[in-house]
Every structure is written in C-alpha cells, then in structure tokens.
Amino acid sequence: MTTFLGMPTTAPRGVGNLRGDEPFPAAAHKALQDGQLRRNLGHATTTIRRKSGAVIGELPDWQELREAGSTLKANTMARLPELLDQLEANVTAAGGVVHWAADANEANEIVTDLVKATGHDRVIKVKSMATQEIGLNEALEAAGIAAVETDLAELIVQLGNDKPSHILVPAIHRNRAEIREIFLREMPGVDPALTDEPAELAGAARRYLRETFLSTKVAVSGANFAIAETGTLAVLESEGNGRMCLTLPETLITVMGIEKLVPTWRDLEVFLQLLPRASTGERMNPYTSMWTGVTPGDGPQNFHLVLLDNGRTAVLADEVGRQALHCIRCSACLNVCPVYERTGGHAYGSVYPGPIGAILSPQLTGVEDNASLPYASSLCGACFDACPVKIDIPSILVHLRNEVPHPRAEKAAFGAVAYTMDHPALYTRAQHAAKLSRHAKKLPPPLNGWTASRDLPEPPAETFRDWWAKR
C-alpha cells in the first residue's frame, strides 16, 4: 500500500467516476438544450416530491427525527476510528473477512482478486453508489469478469451504455419509450412485440434476470448502514433484487464507505424512519435485508466487507465540510433543487449529482478537480429544508467557494473593493459614483458576465451616510 487508511488524501485521478470531462457550466449548457430531458426530470421529481411530502406530513415528530438523525451522524463521525475497529471485530467474529481500502485502486484490486479466487467470471450486483464511485464495473471488465446490474434502473443504464443521473433513480432521464428501445436493442431474448407499458417492461427485465440470479455464484453489494455493535449490515431497496443477490450466491462481497456506520441497533431505528420517507415517499422500504457475517447453511458461505476511504478522511478533516459525510443517499436534495431539475445529473460529471454532489465530490477529489461544482447552486436553501439529516448544504457550498482557486483578475477586483471599503473617503466617492448608474441594468465589459443572467441592483436614491448627515 502506498497510502494508509486515515491519511487525509483525496481520491486518485484516472479511476472511478468522481470527475467530469468538462466544467459544470459547459455541461449544463448542453443539457439545457435537451427538451425531452427536462420534461422527463420535471415529471419525475414532481411525482417524488408529492409522494414524499404526503408521508412526511403524517409524522408530527418529523423535525425531531431530523434532529436525532443529524446528532447521531455527528456523534458517529466524532467516534469513527473506534467504531470502525468495533465493526471489524464483530464482522470477523461472525465469520466475515474485513478488507481496508485506502482508495479506489486498492478497492478495485481487492474485489477483483476475491472474484478471481472463486474461479467464476460473472457477478451479480446490488445497486451501489460506492462501486460506481470507484469504477468497479470497469475494473472487473478489464479483468475479464462480467458484472450484471440487477436493479431495474441500473440495468437500463447498463444496457444503454449510459451513466446514472440520479442517486435513487439512475435512469430518471429516460422515459418509457426510450427504455423500450433499449430493451429491444440490447436485451437477449426479448419479445419483439414488447410495448412501453411499465408492467411489460418490468416483466421483460424479470425474465432476463431470473436465470442470472439462479446461476451466478458471486454477488457484489453496497450497504446503506453497518451496525458497529453487532457487525450487521443493511441494504434497503424496493424491488427484491437485492434480497436475491444477498441470499442466493455462495460468495458475497460488500463495498462500503467508512461513513455508513451507526453505533447501535437502536440508532438504526431513526434512519429506517427517515430514509424511505425522504427518498421514495414510502412509510418503509419494501425490502430491508440485514445479515451478520456467515450463517452455516443459510445464505452466502463466504462474506467479505471492503471498507472504503477514497477521500473520506480528507472530508472528515474539514470542520465545515465534514457534514457531507452525514448523507444517507436519499436524494431528497436532488428532488427539490431547481438547478438539478433543469440540468439533470450528467452535467455534474460525478456519480454524485445534485446539491449533495456539489459539496461531496469536490471534497473527495480535492476542490481544484471539481472547482465549478460549488457554484452549481442558486443557494435557495431548499436542499437544507429537505435533507432528513439536516446537512447545511448552502453553508458548505459557500465554504467551498472560498476554497476554489480564484483567477488573478477576480482576486484583484475583490482586493480593490476591500481597499475601497477600508477607506471612508474613497468609499463615499464610490457611493456617489454609483448614483450615476441608477438606470443601468448591465455592467460594461469585462464585468458584463455577472449581469448576463441577472439585473444590476439599483442603488438607493439616498445613501445611509447622506441620510445621517441630514439628521
């Protein structure tokens, strides 16, 4: 190992899906030209918001639950080293094997070697943000191992040679007609008479996956939560594919970010109420699967847990930005964000799109590698209001904007402003000069970029100093 878990290093370049090919403004400009994409996103996010709002409204103590979730996450991050040690000890005692991966390269190598050791060349996968983050599918393919996504939306993305655009609904940018075309083109054995009715599309996917479930001996999963006091892991999902992957294969490999811990079973109670309501608009998840190590004669007989850092300790080292590690991947912030609803997830360039991606991705990679993402927000605050664990995303965005490398011209401009405001006589003359531009709506070059999408605020007819002098 060239690095060690616990060192605040960022995710390596050249591997994984945390960095885009172009800055957010350029990618967003292209996305805004796609009318069908905007219609798909608008319909989907509106539906999710309505469902989520209805079930949240049923709970009189929702705000208290949010506060409890936030407090539990903060406490977990403060005790992370000891809780990780406790988790490792309990998973090992239950028959599992724990592996520590400092970054994406190490995690991919560990998983690839484990699959090779089984003698098989195909794995089935439960939807996992961590494995997408590290580019595991690409690493397995390079080693001659086929990875089959079993979550319906992830399967659509995989068959369409596409990328996910939403944390919870990866194919949110696709409509039924587009999905039908992908199935007809890419899915072996599909009925040529397949229609775009949701039940028929789901049935086609079910038939395609059934043989894969029954014949594949190795599964790869993520984890929504890990309970330190018992070594238990939990996966929450809506389709049942996760239950199949977690019970049928002989070997199960779980890749989990080190921040997914909860200290006790009782702590899990809070998150099992928060997550389904904030994410899918359900009172509880249809499938909540939990397992502790290996149980003889029941389920996988070989269990490996890969604990992934990949920049997380660098995030933890930032007293303001570490709140991003509280995220439970519910996607509530995406569903209320006016920027995401118009640009979609691909514009962010990272597997983590939307407001949470705008604060998490730059910290995992180093701000300079995702310098445009902290600006991918209007700072309206809707994400903070929606977050079930009360992550103050707007404040972190402003914090990261201060960390972004700024051009010399910008530094010079703000230096001039600071100098002016530090000298009263000069500031007074600047105020009087501003009155001359009362009717101007745009700034002249080279400052006109700021007013390209906003009007210049009109200076008051009378300054405070003038008002004070008269009295």
Steps between C-alpha positions, in 0.01 A plus 500: 500500500626846412248672727334397822143531615470804721736722301302801367576439132256556215361248252758416229469630146452272202266254674136509601217742425550808713637739236329621185648562156400867503401768756142514622402820309599348164329168572189674636475718190483187284246332729272803487463455126337157551128565535413132547748474788342796676151358456611161637670660801215739571243221500707265714614747765150648534355152558763410760457832684124451521529144636772591746317806629187294566667235718721752681188697585366196687770526767452769765858447621675523161715796605602318818594195291713721274675644803560152640645381168730801481622453857560127452703564186711769668566267793597217265748716311657611829551136603571354155838331573377306803171407331682367193718285723188373677332420168805311375521294817132404489492418128809282545350325803191421291705328229555788259825640369568876513723675245617863525527699176664841513381597152320386185801318359544286810127427527479391135806279541361337815161422343650377173736265684217368716285422195790334320564284806149351466577382146194677354489767231161659569353689796153632574477843659270680738470874429804661661620860487839402644576254220396760241722754673810281465419372149479137611308380195772633271772337713322165495446520124872567450568180697261297284218494757145592399299708749121484459296779661176364646330821610254583219615859454867401519433225245346757265809719538734205446319364192484850353876550550399807697588661832271541803353847546330470839603346832175312553360470146806464273293492179282799593604669175339221293130467419308180428539519125877539530521206742302281260744583220797410722344165597419412138851588390710358786308240700548139380181306433263793539159477332501718183139593581605660831305820574596792724250409773685497836374152592625355171838670532541371856394151390760497223771601747383237748523221243843617391633512857342181637751265338785728605390494864481123506829427323741765633703401806653838593321822596627853563301745708523830676348572840265768626605448860738293712436448872824515695377323815409177314678511163165496320457658156178626344381557143171682436333461159166487326513220242620183671806468278718584798347220704581255218860620475552488875365147551554283189874527417774306675723806542395854593735798475379830647671831425408767753615855567641536850239765588202261473530390864242527775611411854202288616184323385293763677667772293393321183136551603528872426641456150249230405231764554684784328636331187189353332289811554767737372603284204219298344206654682421173682431434867750216495716332240340196335821300555734553795767230497743454788778249553772440754805315374440140390222266613576131424252360250320829447602757240852572373764290671780747421458865598750779438458862611713762324518824700563787261667832578567661157519855633260469790762572766587816306135603529499412870800728553296805390302630797237660275493260208488179706121532522493355148592162652165501684322432169280188494460510118126571504517749206246736661725796419503408130123483484453857626798665327403739217845465345495119492144494366611699197844355431471138615774297664745450214593869502666456840754257356499290817308194614370732775286765329283777637562708813662218699732428208592867478645481854613137518680449167730806532606390846566139399710603200648826626317822419728588210383189307132598529533875533174583321270278709473728807350758263236256365240648734282805546542469881121499534521265801238250387755218536561583868126500572456162327803319642386240758828533696514881475820539300551875454583471132481876420754585770738230378463625142605849610787350700623306197471804275755663727728199452479501118806640320400849385629676186744788547252748353237400753746527787604844378139616470409389851825646631400836353155474658653416838740792473216738410282387792796538737543869411191713590571792266555270204190299589290820511617601153419150371147526638443832324639353176256208532209747489597588144423141395153483656331420172762255371387136492825345377865538589752593228772255390689325649242487782199431277507125569345557842202684354450260209234316700405757766413869522736741670347604834387862492692721748279684752414862428657594830785325680495437873782748546304770317193422710707513820667828408161669455391395847 
